[in-house]
Amino acid sequence: MSDLASHPILQGLEFGREIYSIEIHGNGRGDYVGIVREDDGPCRIVFRGPLVTENGRKLIRARGTLAWPKDTGT
């Protein structure tokens, strides 16, 4: 994690153990969709957003929506 701690957006943060997994998929046109899963938990955060350039840096400007597995009634 030490390599991440050097990034300006993460300055001043303390880091604990890793508990989230993330998948990010592009559509080839600069838009991305992703899902964040907490290890062994039902909660998900689904996000989507475009790849943008801001102050000479490329980043994904995304918004997240809380999600959870559907109740299948079984």
C-alpha positions as CSV (number, residue, x, y, z in Angstrom):
1,M,0.0,0.0,0.0
2,S,3.0,2.3,0.4
3,D,3.1,3.1,-3.3
4,L,-0.5,4.3,-3.1
5,A,0.1,6.5,-0.1
6,S,2.4,8.7,-2.2
7,H,-0.5,9.7,-4.5
8,P,-1.6,13.3,-3.7
9,I,-5.3,12.4,-3.3
10,L,-4.4,9.9,-0.5
11,Q,-2.2,12.2,1.5
12,G,-3.0,12.2,5.2
13,L,-4.8,8.8,5.2
14,E,-4.1,5.8,7.3
15,F,-4.6,2.4,5.8
16,G,-6.1,-0.8,7.3
17,R,-6.5,-4.2,5.9
18,E,-7.9,-4.7,2.4
19,I,-11.6,-5.7,2.5
20,Y,-13.0,-4.6,-0.9
21,S,-12.6,-6.0,-4.4
22,I,-13.4,-3.9,-7.5
23,E,-14.0,-4.6,-11.1
24,I,-13.9,-1.8,-13.7
25,H,-15.0,-2.4,-17.3
26,G,-14.8,0.0,-20.2
27,N,-17.1,0.2,-23.2
28,G,-14.4,1.4,-25.6
29,R,-15.9,4.9,-25.9
30,G,-14.5,6.4,-22.6
31,D,-17.3,5.3,-20.3
32,Y,-16.7,2.9,-17.5
33,V,-18.9,0.8,-15.1
34,G,-17.7,-0.9,-12.0
35,I,-18.8,-2.8,-8.9
36,V,-17.2,-2.8,-5.5
37,R,-17.8,-5.8,-3.2
38,E,-17.0,-6.1,0.5
39,D,-15.4,-9.4,1.2
40,D,-18.0,-11.9,2.6
41,G,-20.7,-9.2,2.6
42,P,-23.9,-8.6,0.7
43,C,-23.4,-4.9,0.1
44,R,-22.3,-3.7,-3.4
45,I,-21.6,-0.2,-4.8
46,V,-22.1,0.0,-8.5
47,F,-20.6,3.0,-10.2
48,R,-20.4,4.5,-13.7
49,G,-18.7,7.4,-15.2
50,P,-16.6,8.8,-18.0
51,L,-12.8,9.0,-18.4
52,V,-12.0,12.7,-18.2
53,T,-8.8,14.8,-18.3
54,E,-8.6,17.3,-15.4
55,N,-5.5,19.5,-14.8
56,G,-3.6,17.3,-17.3
57,R,-4.5,14.0,-15.5
58,K,-6.8,11.3,-16.7
59,L,-9.3,10.0,-14.2
60,I,-12.7,8.4,-14.0
61,R,-15.3,10.7,-12.6
62,A,-17.9,8.2,-11.3
63,R,-21.0,8.2,-9.1
64,G,-21.9,5.2,-7.0
65,T,-25.2,3.6,-6.3
66,L,-25.8,1.2,-3.3
67,A,-26.9,-2.2,-4.5
68,W,-27.4,-5.8,-3.1
69,P,-28.3,-9.2,-4.5
70,K,-31.9,-9.6,-5.6
71,D,-34.1,-11.8,-3.4
72,T,-34.9,-14.7,-5.7
73,G,-37.6,-16.0,-3.4
74,T,-36.1,-19.5,-3.2
